[in-house]
Structures are given as C-alpha cells and as structure tokens.
Amino acid sequence: MVTDTLLRIRQPERGKVEPELSRPLPTQKEEEEEGITAEVKYLIADKATPKLLQLATVPDDRLRMKAPIEVKIKQEGEFYIARCDYLNEFGYGESPTEAIEDLQLVLVELYWTLKGEEEKLGTGMVEVWKHLCELIQER
C-alpha cells in the first residue's frame, strides 16, 4: 500500500541570517513570487503490516475464542487477504483491518452454519467443525 505523506520543514525566522546561509531567508511574499515552498510531498510504502498475527476475538457476543487462531496477512494488488490455514478460510478487504474483520465474520458465519447443519455434514466438513469447536465456543 502506498500513501501520500506531507513533510513540513521548519525554517528559521524570516529575515534572519543563519550561520550556514550567506543571505537572509526569503519572506513569505518572496517565496510566493518565486514559487518556493517548504512542503515536500513523497510516497512511502506501507511496511508496517504484519505478515502473521494471532486472532483471538470474533464479532458475536454469543461466541468466544478458546484459543487464538494464526492468521497470515498478504497483499494482492489493491486488496489484503487474511488467511487461516488451520480452517482453510480467508477474508479480504482494502486494508489489513478490513481483511481481518471479514475473516472474523466468515468464522462466525461458518460456526453457525455448521452447527445448524451438523447432522448433515460430510466427512470433510465434520473435520472442519471439529477444528472450529476446538477454537470457538458458545458463551
């Protein structure tokens, strides 16, 4: 993710001669006339996004996490993917936070869906339900 950042440079008082300068700094009017600005715009890459984190909450008051889930965060194009390999589920969004929130909603929906269909689950989904019950429980 690339963001615009505005850097403001502090300048000494106008009209004063700084030791390293041979002439006084320009006044505000002179700066405007000459097109001088003290603002510098530059782009920085967002490297603060963690690659791995532990998810320990779900957005449903009826449920609570018994153990944290390892989540991998990866950027793909303009979107972020929050992936839980243990349950083979993922969430996505325009930011890491949105991706994690989407994954949390997916886990809640998965829990209630599998619970409601528990008697009809095939072998593979029974395993997913077991893993999910190891991590999430009803309050």
C-alpha positions in Angstrom: 0.0 0.0 0.0 1.4 3.4 -0.9 0.3 6.5 0.9 0.9 10.2 0.4 2.8 11.8 3.2 3.3 15.5 3.7 6.6 16.6 5.3 6.8 20.1 6.7 10.2 21.6 7.0 10.8 24.0 9.9 12.5 27.2 8.8 14.3 29.7 10.9 12.7 33.2 11.4 12.4 35.1 8.2 14.9 37.9 7.6 17.5 36.3 10.0 20.8 35.1 8.6 21.6 31.5 9.6 25.3 30.7 10.1 25.4 28.4 7.0 23.5 30.9 4.8 25.1 33.9 3.2 21.8 35.8 2.7 18.6 36.2 4.7 15.8 33.7 4.1 13.1 34.9 1.7 9.9 36.4 3.1 6.5 34.8 2.6 5.8 37.2 -0.3 9.2 36.4 -1.9 8.5 32.7 -1.6 5.2 33.0 -3.3 6.6 35.1 -6.1 9.5 32.7 -6.7 7.3 29.6 -6.2 9.3 28.4 -3.2 7.5 26.0 -0.8 8.6 24.4 2.4 6.3 21.4 1.9 7.7 18.3 0.3 5.4 15.5 -0.8 6.7 12.0 -1.1 5.4 8.4 -1.3 6.2 5.8 1.2 5.4 2.1 1.1 3.3 0.7 4.0 5.7 -1.8 5.5 4.0 -1.8 9.0 1.6 -4.5 8.0 2.3 -7.7 10.0 2.6 -10.9 7.9 1.4 -13.1 10.8 -0.8 -12.5 13.8 -2.9 -14.3 16.3 -6.7 -13.7 16.1 -8.4 -14.1 19.5 -11.8 -12.5 19.0 -15.0 -12.8 17.0 -17.7 -10.2 16.5 -20.5 -12.2 18.0 -21.4 -11.8 21.7 -22.8 -15.4 21.7 -19.3 -16.8 20.9 -15.9 -16.6 22.4 -12.5 -17.9 21.3 -11.0 -20.7 23.4 -7.6 -20.3 21.7 -6.2 -17.8 19.2 -6.0 -18.6 15.5 -2.9 -18.0 13.4 -3.7 -15.6 10.6 -1.4 -14.7 7.6 -1.8 -11.3 6.0 -0.8 -10.9 2.4 -1.4 -8.1 -0.1 -2.5 -9.0 -3.5 -2.9 -6.0 -5.8 -5.1 -3.4 -4.1 -6.5 -5.9 -1.6 -5.4 -7.6 1.5 -6.1 -11.3 2.3 -6.3 -12.6 5.9 -5.9 -16.4 5.6 -6.4 -19.0 8.3 -4.8 -22.2 7.0 -5.9 -24.3 10.0 -9.6 -23.9 8.9 -8.9 -23.2 5.3 -10.8 -19.9 5.4 -10.0 -16.3 4.4 -11.2 -12.8 4.5 -10.3 -9.9 2.2 -10.5 -6.1 2.2 -8.9 -2.9 1.1 -6.8 -2.7 4.3 -5.4 -5.4 6.6 -8.0 -4.4 9.2 -10.9 -4.9 6.8 -9.5 -8.3 5.7 -9.2 -9.4 9.4 -12.8 -8.2 10.1 -14.0 -10.0 7.1 -12.3 -13.2 8.2 -13.9 -12.8 11.7 -17.3 -12.6 10.1 -16.6 -15.6 7.9 -15.7 -17.6 11.0 -18.9 -16.6 12.8 -21.0 -17.5 9.8 -19.2 -20.8 9.4 -19.7 -21.7 13.0 -23.5 -21.1 13.0 -23.9 -22.7 9.5 -22.0 -25.9 10.5 -23.8 -26.0 13.9 -27.2 -25.8 12.1 -26.3 -28.5 9.6 -24.3 -30.7 12.0 -26.4 -33.8 11.3 -26.0 -33.4 7.5 -22.2 -32.7 7.3 -20.0 -34.8 5.1 -16.6 -36.2 6.3 -14.6 -33.2 5.3 -16.9 -30.7 6.9 -17.1 -32.8 10.1 -13.3 -32.3 10.4 -13.7 -28.5 9.9 -16.5 -28.5 12.5 -14.2 -30.3 15.0 -11.4 -27.9 14.4 -13.7 -24.9 14.7 -15.1 -26.3 18.0 -11.5 -26.5 19.3 -11.2 -22.8 18.8 -14.7 -21.3 19.3 -17.3 -22.0 21.9 -20.7 -20.6 22.8 -20.9 -18.4 25.9 
